[in-house]
């Protein structure tokens, strides 16, 4: 499965902002968002592409780069991130395997036209956080005490 994320849409829905104000603020916020996505998706980050509008792209950064396994793109040669996302949906060989994360009606309509799965930004992030909490809870859970049959097995095994 491939996940396309409308970067600024998710950034605003998430409330994640870097601690920097002023000129470096957008860059710090983008980095904080990408770090959070990488943390929540773990190894699955390799299947995530985050697309940002180019108007606020930092000078010197390429149109495309990797951040902790995430494919990051700036829509420098498109009118907007929405236009690039629409092109990526249109060009995908198997759009039914795509999840498109955005709350923008234009992007949602483009996803539905190609039978990709649209997910509202806040809902996608909430789902990632819930899955991460569940995984952490499962890792912290104490294994069950062995029953009588388990104790009998180990007594036989060790000749007790």
PAVEXDREN-892759 format. One line per field, with one value per residue: residue number from 1; residue in three letters; x, y, z of N, C-alpha, C in turn. Coordinates in nm, 2 decimals. Example, Ala and Ser with C-alpha at 12.3 -4.5 7.8 and 13.67 -1.06 7.14 Angstrom:
<pts>
titor [1 2]
vonu [Ala Ser]
nX [1.32 1.28]
nY [-0.57 -0.22]
nZ [0.78 0.71]
caX [1.23 1.37]
caY [-0.45 -0.11]
caZ [0.78 0.71]
cX [1.32 1.29]
cY [-0.33 0.00]
cZ [0.78 0.79]
</pts>
This chain:
<pts>
titor [1 2 3 4 5 6 7 8 9 10 11 12 13 14 15 16 17 18 19 20 21 22 23 24 25 26 27 28 29 30 31 32 33 34 35 36 37 38 39 40 41 42 43 44 45 46 47 48 49 50 51 52 53 54 55 56 57 58 59 60 61 62 63 64 65 66 67 68 69 70 71 72 73 74 75 76 77 78 79 80 81 82 83 84 85 86 87 88 89 90 91 92 93 94 95 96 97 98 99 100 101 102 103 104 105 106 107 108 109 110 111 112 113 114 115 116 117 118 119 120 121 122 123 124 125 126 127 128 129 130 131 132 133 134 135 136 137 138 139 140 141 142 143 144 145 146 147 148 149 150 151 152 153 154 155 156 157 158 159 160]
vonu [Unk Unk Unk Unk Unk Unk Unk Unk Unk Unk Unk Unk Unk Unk Unk Unk Unk Unk Unk Unk Unk Unk Unk Unk Unk Unk Unk Unk Unk Unk Unk Unk Unk Unk Unk Unk Unk Unk Unk Unk Unk Unk Unk Unk Unk Unk Unk Unk Unk Unk Unk Unk Unk Unk Unk Unk Unk Unk Unk Unk Unk Unk Unk Unk Unk Unk Unk Unk Unk Unk Unk Unk Unk Unk Unk Unk Unk Unk Unk Unk Unk Unk Unk Unk Unk Unk Unk Unk Unk Unk Unk Unk Unk Unk Unk Unk Unk Unk Unk Unk Unk Unk Unk Unk Unk Unk Unk Unk Unk Unk Unk Unk Unk Unk Unk Unk Unk Unk Unk Unk Unk Unk Unk Unk Unk Unk Unk Unk Unk Unk Unk Unk Unk Unk Unk Unk Unk Unk Unk Unk Unk Unk Unk Unk Unk Unk Unk Unk Unk Unk Unk Unk Unk Unk Unk Unk Unk Unk Unk Unk]
nX [0.08 0.04 0.09 -0.03 0.02 -0.12 0.07 0.08 -0.19 -0.22 -0.04 -0.17 -0.40 -0.30 -0.18 0.08 0.37 0.69 0.94 1.03 1.00 0.92 1.13 1.24 1.04 0.83 0.99 1.09 0.84 0.76 0.96 0.91 0.66 0.72 0.90 0.72 0.54 0.72 0.79 0.55 0.48 0.69 0.88 0.70 0.71 0.85 0.66 0.53 0.45 0.49 0.36 0.43 0.32 0.50 0.56 0.65 0.88 1.20 1.49 1.73 1.68 1.61 1.36 1.26 1.32 1.45 1.32 1.39 1.30 1.06 0.92 0.96 0.82 0.82 0.59 0.71 0.70 0.43 0.10 0.01 0.03 -0.19 -0.24 -0.01 -0.05 -0.29 -0.19 -0.01 -0.19 -0.34 -0.14 -0.06 -0.01 -0.18 -0.42 -0.62 -0.49 -0.39 -0.38 -0.51 -0.43 -0.59 -0.79 -0.89 -1.14 -1.10 -0.88 -0.98 -1.19 -1.04 -0.91 -1.13 -1.23 -1.04 -1.07 -0.91 -0.84 -0.97 -0.87 -0.95 -0.73 -0.70 -0.83 -0.66 -0.42 -0.51 -0.57 -0.32 -0.19 -0.35 -0.30 -0.03 -0.03 -0.18 0.01 0.22 0.10 0.05 0.31 0.39 0.24 0.20 0.30 0.07 0.01 0.14 -0.07 -0.20 -0.14 0.07 0.27 0.30 0.41 0.66 0.77 0.78 0.96 1.20 1.24 1.13]
nY [-0.12 0.22 0.55 0.87 1.19 1.50 1.75 2.02 2.03 1.82 1.91 2.14 2.02 1.86 2.02 2.02 2.19 2.32 2.45 2.69 3.03 3.27 3.31 3.05 2.90 2.75 2.55 2.42 2.33 2.16 1.96 1.87 1.75 1.56 1.40 1.31 1.15 0.96 0.84 0.73 0.56 0.39 0.13 0.12 0.37 0.39 0.36 0.60 0.91 1.24 1.55 1.88 2.22 2.44 2.71 2.77 2.64 2.56 2.74 2.59 2.32 2.01 1.92 1.68 1.46 1.23 1.16 1.01 0.77 0.85 0.97 1.28 1.55 1.86 2.07 2.21 2.24 2.24 2.38 2.37 2.17 2.01 1.98 1.83 1.60 1.51 1.44 1.23 1.04 1.00 0.89 0.66 0.31 0.12 0.24 0.17 0.07 0.28 0.51 0.82 1.10 1.37 1.66 1.82 1.90 1.89 1.71 1.48 1.42 1.36 1.13 0.96 0.94 0.77 0.55 0.53 0.53 0.78 0.96 1.16 1.41 1.46 1.23 1.02 1.07 1.04 0.77 0.66 0.73 0.59 0.33 0.31 0.35 0.12 -0.08 -0.02 -0.07 -0.34 -0.43 -0.37 -0.53 -0.78 -1.12 -1.40 -1.60 -1.93 -2.20 -2.50 -2.71 -2.61 -2.58 -2.85 -2.95 -2.83 -2.93 -3.20 -3.18 -3.09 -3.30 -3.31]
nZ [0.00 -0.07 0.06 0.02 0.13 0.20 0.28 0.42 0.48 0.66 0.85 0.96 1.06 1.25 1.45 1.51 1.56 1.50 1.73 1.64 1.56 1.30 1.02 0.99 1.08 0.93 0.82 1.05 1.15 0.95 0.96 1.22 1.19 1.00 1.15 1.34 1.19 1.09 1.34 1.42 1.21 1.18 1.03 0.82 0.71 0.47 0.28 0.26 0.12 0.14 0.05 -0.01 -0.06 -0.28 -0.24 0.02 0.04 0.15 0.04 -0.16 -0.09 -0.25 -0.50 -0.42 -0.16 0.10 0.42 0.71 0.59 0.47 0.17 0.06 -0.10 -0.28 -0.44 -0.67 -0.95 -1.01 -0.98 -0.72 -0.41 -0.42 -0.69 -0.77 -0.61 -0.73 -0.99 -0.91 -0.82 -1.05 -1.22 -1.09 -1.10 -0.97 -0.84 -0.65 -0.44 -0.31 -0.03 0.04 0.21 0.32 0.38 0.20 -0.04 -0.32 -0.35 -0.23 -0.40 -0.63 -0.55 -0.51 -0.77 -0.89 -0.74 -0.51 -0.16 0.03 0.32 0.59 0.72 1.00 1.10 1.00 1.13 1.40 1.39 1.35 1.59 1.77 1.70 1.76 2.04 2.11 2.03 2.20 2.45 2.42 2.41 2.67 2.82 3.06 3.03 3.03 3.32 3.34 3.29 3.46 3.28 3.14 3.34 3.41 3.17 3.16 3.40 3.34 3.12 3.24 3.41 3.67]
caX [0.00 0.11 0.01 0.00 -0.02 -0.12 0.16 0.03 -0.32 -0.20 0.03 -0.27 -0.49 -0.23 -0.14 0.23 0.45 0.82 0.95 1.09 0.91 0.98 1.17 1.26 0.92 0.77 1.08 1.08 0.71 0.76 1.05 0.84 0.56 0.78 0.95 0.61 0.49 0.82 0.78 0.42 0.47 0.80 0.93 0.61 0.74 0.90 0.55 0.46 0.49 0.43 0.37 0.41 0.33 0.64 0.57 0.72 0.99 1.33 1.58 1.84 1.63 1.57 1.22 1.23 1.42 1.40 1.33 1.36 1.23 0.95 0.95 0.91 0.82 0.77 0.52 0.77 0.66 0.29 0.04 -0.01 0.05 -0.31 -0.22 0.08 -0.12 -0.38 -0.11 0.04 -0.30 -0.37 -0.03 -0.04 -0.05 -0.28 -0.47 -0.70 -0.40 -0.35 -0.45 -0.48 -0.46 -0.62 -0.93 -0.93 -1.24 -1.04 -0.79 -1.07 -1.26 -0.94 -0.89 -1.25 -1.24 -0.95 -1.10 -0.82 -0.91 -0.94 -0.89 -0.93 -0.60 -0.71 -0.86 -0.55 -0.33 -0.56 -0.56 -0.18 -0.16 -0.42 -0.23 0.10 -0.07 -0.21 0.13 0.30 0.03 0.07 0.45 0.41 0.15 0.26 0.25 -0.02 0.07 0.12 -0.18 -0.15 -0.09 0.20 0.36 0.32 0.50 0.80 0.82 0.82 1.08 1.32 1.24 1.10]
caY [0.00 0.35 0.66 1.01 1.28 1.65 1.79 2.13 2.00 1.74 1.99 2.22 1.94 1.80 2.11 2.00 2.30 2.33 2.55 2.81 3.13 3.35 3.26 2.90 2.83 2.65 2.44 2.35 2.26 2.04 1.86 1.81 1.67 1.44 1.32 1.24 1.05 0.85 0.77 0.66 0.46 0.30 0.08 0.15 0.51 0.38 0.36 0.72 1.02 1.37 1.65 2.02 2.33 2.49 2.85 2.79 2.54 2.62 2.75 2.49 2.18 1.96 1.90 1.55 1.40 1.13 1.20 0.89 0.68 0.91 1.04 1.42 1.63 2.00 2.09 2.33 2.24 2.23 2.50 2.35 2.03 1.94 1.94 1.72 1.48 1.46 1.37 1.11 0.95 0.96 0.82 0.53 0.18 0.05 0.34 0.11 0.04 0.41 0.59 0.96 1.17 1.51 1.70 1.91 1.84 1.86 1.59 1.37 1.39 1.30 1.00 0.88 0.91 0.66 0.45 0.53 0.55 0.91 0.97 1.30 1.43 1.44 1.09 0.94 1.09 0.98 0.62 0.62 0.74 0.48 0.20 0.32 0.33 -0.02 -0.15 0.01 -0.14 -0.48 -0.46 -0.36 -0.63 -0.90 -1.24 -1.47 -1.70 -2.06 -2.29 -2.63 -2.79 -2.55 -2.62 -2.99 -2.97 -2.79 -3.03 -3.32 -3.15 -3.09 -3.43 -3.28]
caZ [0.00 -0.07 0.13 -0.02 0.24 0.18 0.40 0.50 0.53 0.78 0.95 1.02 1.13 1.36 1.56 1.53 1.51 1.55 1.83 1.58 1.50 1.20 0.89 1.00 1.14 0.85 0.81 1.18 1.16 0.85 1.02 1.34 1.13 0.94 1.26 1.41 1.09 1.10 1.47 1.43 1.11 1.19 0.91 0.71 0.66 0.34 0.19 0.28 0.04 0.19 -0.06 0.04 -0.16 -0.30 -0.20 0.14 0.03 0.19 -0.07 -0.15 -0.08 -0.38 -0.52 -0.36 -0.07 0.20 0.56 0.79 0.50 0.40 0.05 0.07 -0.23 -0.29 -0.57 -0.74 -1.09 -1.01 -0.92 -0.58 -0.37 -0.46 -0.83 -0.77 -0.56 -0.84 -1.09 -0.86 -0.82 -1.19 -1.28 -1.02 -1.17 -0.90 -0.74 -0.54 -0.32 -0.25 0.07 0.02 0.33 0.30 0.41 0.08 -0.13 -0.45 -0.34 -0.20 -0.53 -0.72 -0.49 -0.53 -0.91 -0.92 -0.64 -0.40 -0.03 0.09 0.47 0.65 0.78 1.15 1.13 0.97 1.24 1.52 1.37 1.37 1.73 1.84 1.67 1.83 2.18 2.13 2.02 2.32 2.55 2.40 2.45 2.81 2.89 3.13 2.97 3.12 3.40 3.28 3.35 3.52 3.18 3.11 3.45 3.39 3.05 3.20 3.50 3.26 3.04 3.33 3.49 3.81]
cX [0.09 0.02 0.06 -0.06 -0.01 -0.05 0.11 -0.11 -0.31 -0.13 -0.07 -0.36 -0.43 -0.20 0.01 0.30 0.59 0.84 1.01 0.99 0.99 1.02 1.19 1.14 0.86 0.86 1.08 0.95 0.71 0.84 0.98 0.73 0.62 0.84 0.84 0.55 0.59 0.81 0.66 0.41 0.58 0.85 0.83 0.63 0.79 0.78 0.47 0.53 0.42 0.46 0.34 0.40 0.47 0.66 0.66 0.84 1.12 1.42 1.69 1.80 1.59 1.41 1.17 1.35 1.36 1.42 1.29 1.27 1.11 1.00 0.88 0.92 0.76 0.71 0.58 0.72 0.51 0.23 0.02 0.02 -0.07 -0.29 -0.12 0.02 -0.22 -0.30 -0.05 -0.07 -0.33 -0.26 0.00 -0.09 -0.17 -0.34 -0.56 -0.62 -0.35 -0.44 -0.41 -0.53 -0.47 -0.76 -0.98 -1.02 -1.18 -0.96 -0.88 -1.14 -1.17 -0.92 -1.01 -1.26 -1.16 -0.97 -0.99 -0.90 -0.87 -0.96 -0.86 -0.80 -0.61 -0.74 -0.74 -0.45 -0.38 -0.55 -0.42 -0.14 -0.23 -0.35 -0.09 0.07 -0.10 -0.09 0.21 0.23 0.05 0.22 0.47 0.33 0.23 0.21 0.16 0.06 0.04 0.01 -0.11 -0.09 0.05 0.31 0.40 0.42 0.64 0.85 0.86 0.95 1.21 1.33 1.22 0.98]
cY [0.12 0.46 0.79 1.10 1.43 1.71 1.90 2.11 1.92 1.82 2.08 2.14 1.88 1.89 2.09 2.12 2.29 2.45 2.68 2.90 3.21 3.27 3.11 2.83 2.72 2.53 2.35 2.27 2.14 1.93 1.79 1.72 1.54 1.34 1.24 1.13 0.93 0.77 0.68 0.55 0.36 0.26 0.11 0.29 0.50 0.38 0.50 0.83 1.14 1.48 1.78 2.11 2.38 2.63 2.87 2.69 2.62 2.63 2.64 2.35 2.14 1.95 1.78 1.51 1.30 1.19 1.08 0.79 0.73 0.98 1.18 1.49 1.77 2.01 2.21 2.34 2.22 2.36 2.49 2.20 1.95 1.89 1.83 1.59 1.42 1.39 1.24 1.00 0.90 0.87 0.68 0.41 0.11 0.15 0.29 0.08 0.17 0.46 0.73 1.04 1.32 1.54 1.80 1.84 1.80 1.73 1.47 1.33 1.32 1.15 0.91 0.85 0.79 0.54 0.43 0.56 0.69 0.90 1.11 1.30 1.40 1.29 1.00 0.95 1.03 0.83 0.58 0.62 0.63 0.35 0.20 0.30 0.18 -0.11 -0.14 -0.07 -0.29 -0.52 -0.46 -0.46 -0.74 -1.03 -1.32 -1.57 -1.84 -2.13 -2.41 -2.71 -2.74 -2.59 -2.77 -3.02 -2.94 -2.89 -3.16 -3.30 -3.15 -3.21 -3.40 -3.35]
cZ [0.00 -0.01 0.08 0.08 0.19 0.30 0.48 0.55 0.66 0.89 1.03 1.11 1.26 1.48 1.59 1.48 1.58 1.64 1.77 1.53 1.39 1.08 0.89 1.05 1.06 0.83 0.93 1.19 1.07 0.91 1.14 1.29 1.08 1.04 1.32 1.32 1.10 1.23 1.47 1.32 1.11 1.05 0.79 0.65 0.51 0.24 0.19 0.19 0.10 0.09 0.01 -0.08 -0.17 -0.26 -0.08 0.15 0.07 0.06 -0.05 -0.14 -0.22 -0.38 -0.44 -0.28 0.03 0.34 0.64 0.71 0.43 0.28 0.06 -0.06 -0.21 -0.43 -0.65 -0.88 -1.11 -0.95 -0.77 -0.54 -0.42 -0.61 -0.84 -0.72 -0.66 -0.95 -1.04 -0.85 -0.96 -1.25 -1.21 -1.09 -1.10 -0.79 -0.63 -0.42 -0.25 -0.14 0.05 0.14 0.31 0.34 0.30 -0.01 -0.26 -0.45 -0.31 -0.32 -0.63 -0.68 -0.53 -0.68 -0.95 -0.83 -0.54 -0.27 0.03 0.24 0.51 0.73 0.93 1.18 1.10 1.09 1.37 1.51 1.40 1.52 1.81 1.82 1.75 1.98 2.20 2.12 2.15 2.44 2.55 2.44 2.60 2.89 2.94 3.06 3.07 3.20 3.34 3.36 3.40 3.41 3.14 3.21 3.44 3.28 3.10 3.31 3.43 3.18 3.12 3.42 3.64 3.86]
</pts>
